[in-house]
Amino acid sequence: MVLFLIWIRGVVYEIREIIRNRRNLLFITGCAFSHMFGWGFYIWAVGSGHILDAALGHYMQPMFSVLCGFFLFRERPRRLQWTAIGIACIGVLGMVAMFGSFPWVGVLIALNGILFATLRKNAPVGAMSGLVLELLISAPFL
């Protein structure tokens, strides 16, 4: 379906350009493997009874995103944004405290999401063409 949409939009050339640029292809390959790991790990977590832990990872991911942006990309939130981040952190910490144990599955899911976002940020390619390549790279492993 996505290949068809790319063909209709006439941006097939973008895929050729990404393949020719080894750096971008490397980042897109990393994104594909991150997606595969993330979904595989999430499916394992749900099947193994770690449903709350896995869900908690999706609440932790924005907190890790802010830290990643702050330390790796030198992004500086404004005062009101820091207030919102602090309130969200308090909520996530409260959920972790109620969980009762260290949510290692959730932390891995959140960190994998940050890995994907960091790799994708460093691959300056279009959303649709990047998705097509991620799917093509993943297909033989699924």
URTARA-V647751 format. One record per pair of residues at least 4 apart in sequence whose ideal C-beta (glycine too) atoms are under 6 Angstrom apart, sorted by the first residue. I is the first residue (numbers start at 1). GAP is how many residues later the second one is. D is the distance in whole Angstrom. If there is no record, write none. Layout:
BEGIN
i=[I/I]
gap=[GAP/GAP]
d=[D/D]
END
This chain:
BEGIN
i=[2/2/3/6/6/6/6/7/14/14/15/18/18/18/18/19/24/24/27/27/27/28/28/28/29/30/31/31/31/31/32/32/32/34/34/34/36/37/37/38/42/44/45/45/45/46/50/50/53/53/53/54/54/56/56/57/57/57/59/60/60/60/61/61/63/63/64/64/66/68/68/69/69/70/77/77/99/125/125/138]
gap=[129/130/129/5/6/122/126/5/112/115/114/6/7/107/115/6/99/101/92/95/96/95/102/105/108/89/85/88/89/103/102/105/106/78/81/82/102/4/75/74/12/4/5/9/60/5/4/55/50/52/53/51/55/47/50/49/52/53/33/32/46/50/49/52/26/29/46/50/19/4/46/4/6/5/4/5/4/4/5/4]
d=[6/5/6/5/6/6/6/6/5/4/5/5/6/5/6/6/5/6/5/5/4/5/6/5/6/4/6/5/5/5/4/4/5/6/5/4/5/6/6/5/6/6/4/4/5/5/5/5/5/4/5/6/6/5/4/3/3/5/5/6/6/4/4/4/6/6/5/5/6/5/5/5/4/6/4/5/6/6/4/6]
END
